[in-house]
Amino acid sequence: MITIQKLGFRYASGEFRLDIPNFQVSGGEKVAVIGHSGSGKTTLLNLIAGIMIPLTGTVSVEDTQVSALGDRERRDFRISNIGFVFQDFELLDYLTVFDNVLHPYRITGALKLDQAVRGRAEALTQEMGIGDKLKRNPNDLSHGEKQRVAICRALLPQPRLILADEATGNLDPDNKTLILDLLFSAVTDHDATLLAVTHDHELLKRFDRIVDFQEFQNKEAA
Amino acid sequence: MIDSLYIAWKYISFNKVKTATLVACITLISFLPVALERLLNESEKQLMSRAVSTPLVIGAKGSALDLVMNTLYFDDEVPELITMEAANRVMDSELALPIPLYVRFQARGNPIVGTSLDYFAFRGLRIAEGRQLAVLGDCVLGARVAESLGLKAGDSLVSSPETLFDLAGVYPLKMKLAGVLEKSHTSDDLAVFVDLKTAWVIQGLGHGHEDVTKLQDPTLVLKRTAKNVAATAKLYHHTEITEKNIDGFHFHGDLAQYPLTAVVAVPQDDKSETILRGRYLTREETRQIVRPADVIDGLLQNIFRIKNVLDAVISVVAFATILAIILVFALSLRLRQREIQTIFRLGCRRATIARLLAAEILIIVIMSGVFCGALIFVVNQFSNDLVRMLFIR
């Protein structure tokens, strides 16, 4: 699913440097990425999503070499194939829950919003237990509910890859488990791959594979 | 674009205060110059049409503008008074038809215009209901006065005292409403017309009381001689002119010396006008003769000079407002950086973000345009009344 080869990246400003000689994630895998703050976990997600471009090497998702795509193609590829779940949910407070879930369809021409999509959105929100809150404003929801909305938004375009950046970071212990359960079952149901950056070590055992970013970088460097 | 408009509309309707402030700013800054232009054009039209249709006005020397505004628009500012002799002089000259005017008193906030029947013919005013002025104490109302006071022929209307606490001043006179004029869409709609003599009765120059020669109460008689009886202040004066007491009303002294505010002179022809104007040019002359069109033209030139200044001020304010609006959008963009970053990470193109912001601006501009259009429509509909309310009576 994800193939990274000889990747080199450096921010234009600052001394941070990320080098990944080789990294692969298979389809359907649920991989946790851990590491201390500033080690480059979020940068890795951004590189995989094509938000950032490596200086050297290649990043491929399925058969598409993301790093070789033009700006427009990368965005279209991202919105159609990659679902993002953020730590702070990043919902728009001026849209209803339902509009937030449909939002990716309204900001790109790569996705077509039709009745089938709306039906799927309704089913997905039911599945996530927020079906009765579709007309509510995100500000009226609990953190757990907000993250469910964010997961629905990420899953609706039926992406092959879900990138979760500290998706459970802002949740209480009960909600962490619940959201991870939902995320795992949704990823399984939708036959997707999950790459999740997390600091929650108690949840790690549930992932198929754990990549410790520090060790990973040291090992790769050695 | 429809999706962009939808999201923009959601954002705008969620941030109501910000949107309302922006819309109000844009609406006002677009509406003000248009409304000002419209109102000034309407005022020019109204002022000039009445001024042009009034050939000459004779009044006391002093402010020509006060004289014209009082004579044409029954303005509250009463010019220096002249006497009825001024009207007689025009009549005697046979150069023009004199129409005397005494515009000094009010009835329930509306000016009482003391004049002769010639005035109605001169202005083309027709009776819509009731009859024309016939006897002392009658009044005829302009259409809008009758409408606003809810009066009809047969009702009565009481004149107002000039000052509330002046016991020695003008006493109220209960006037009988003889008729109501047809609407003329001029200042005449807002006036109460009486005969000159009725106006003088209101002032107290003419009055009615019981026959002093038949007084029995000694406290009412100050001095009694064979030819004359002087009454005391205790003598009751009538405050209403009725069929029974009308014969008791009388005027003391020479009517030629009774006051007027102005005389409208309607010359026979251009030559008569020139001759008549020439007669008021001597240094000893205590009266002036003016062409209202010239006076109003001067006034309008001043108004338009002020309008130019206002236009400049509005332009500066508009520029400042536009800068403020740009600042609001720029600050709003900063505040929304995170939101923009999120949709950017989701896969939104920069052009789509620009389109979303453009859609917000478009909606705000359209809303402002609609409000501005509605306000301009209201101004257009009521410009006639607004001009009268703001600039003239």
Contacts between the chains, C-beta under 8 A, distances in Angstrom:
chain1	res1	chain2	res2	distance
A	46	B	345	7.8
A	49	B	345	7.2
A	51	B	344	7.9
A	51	B	345	5.8
A	72	B	349	6.5
A	75	B	347	4.7
A	75	B	348	7.0
A	75	B	349	5.4
A	76	B	347	6.9
A	77	B	347	7.9
A	78	B	346	7.5
A	78	B	347	4.0
A	79	B	346	6.0
A	79	B	347	2.8
A	79	B	348	7.4
A	80	B	347	7.6
A	82	B	347	7.7
A	84	B	345	6.0
A	84	B	346	6.1
A	86	B	342	7.2
A	90	B	338	7.4
A	90	B	339	7.8
A	90	B	342	4.1
A	92	B	339	6.2
A	93	B	14	7.1
A	94	B	10	5.2
A	94	B	11	4.8
A	94	B	13	7.8
A	94	B	14	3.4
A	94	B	15	7.0
A	95	B	7	7.3
A	95	B	10	5.5
A	99	B	10	6.8
A	103	B	7	7.9
A	103	B	343	7.5
A	103	B	346	7.6
A	104	B	346	5.5
A	104	B	347	7.0
A	105	B	3	7.8
A	106	B	3	4.0
A	106	B	4	7.8
A	106	B	6	6.8
A	106	B	7	5.8
A	107	B	3	7.3
A	107	B	7	7.5
A	107	B	343	5.5
A	107	B	346	6.9
A	107	B	347	7.7
A	107	B	348	4.1
A	107	B	352	5.4
A	107	B	356	7.6
A	108	B	347	5.8
A	108	B	348	6.1
A	108	B	349	7.1
A	108	B	352	6.7
A	110	B	347	7.3
A	113	B	3	7.3
